[in-house]
């Protein structure tokens, strides 16, 4: 099971790294709109993964 979780993280990492600047911007805007619903942890995770240079 742990390797499965690692695969999910791999996919998420590569997905975020392959987004264009405008796609990243649109994601941030979208998440900030739903921030009122307290679902903003998506943005925190996105920013952390986006800041990682090497995986």
C-alpha positions as CSV (number, residue, x, y, z in Angstrom):
1,X,0.0,0.0,0.0
2,X,2.7,2.6,0.7
3,X,4.0,2.4,-2.8
4,X,0.5,3.2,-4.0
5,X,0.5,6.4,-2.0
6,X,3.9,7.2,-3.4
7,X,2.5,6.8,-6.9
8,X,-0.3,9.1,-6.2
9,X,2.1,11.7,-4.9
10,X,4.3,11.2,-8.0
11,X,1.3,11.9,-10.3
12,X,0.3,14.9,-8.3
13,X,3.8,16.3,-8.3
14,X,4.2,15.9,-12.0
15,X,0.7,17.3,-12.7
16,X,1.5,20.5,-10.7
17,X,5.0,20.9,-12.2
18,X,3.6,20.6,-15.7
19,X,0.9,23.2,-15.4
20,X,1.5,26.5,-17.2
21,X,1.7,29.8,-15.3
22,X,-1.8,30.7,-16.3
23,X,-3.2,27.3,-15.2
24,X,-1.5,27.7,-11.8
25,X,-2.9,31.3,-11.5
26,X,-6.4,30.0,-12.4
27,X,-6.2,27.3,-9.8
28,X,-5.1,29.8,-7.1
29,X,-8.0,32.1,-8.1
30,X,-10.5,29.2,-8.0
31,X,-9.3,28.0,-4.6
32,X,-9.4,31.5,-3.1
33,X,-13.0,31.8,-4.2
34,X,-14.0,28.6,-2.3
35,X,-11.8,29.7,0.7
36,X,-15.0,30.9,2.4
37,X,-15.9,27.2,2.6
38,X,-12.7,26.5,4.5
39,X,-11.3,24.2,1.8
40,X,-8.2,26.3,1.4
41,X,-5.8,23.4,2.4
42,X,-5.7,22.5,-1.3
43,X,-3.9,25.8,-1.9
44,X,-1.4,25.1,0.9
45,X,-0.6,21.7,-0.6
46,X,-0.4,23.1,-4.1
47,X,2.0,25.8,-3.0
48,X,4.2,23.4,-1.1
49,X,4.5,21.0,-4.0
50,X,5.0,23.8,-6.4
51,X,7.9,25.1,-4.4
52,X,9.7,21.8,-4.4
53,X,12.4,21.8,-7.1
54,X,13.5,18.2,-7.1
55,X,11.6,15.1,-6.4
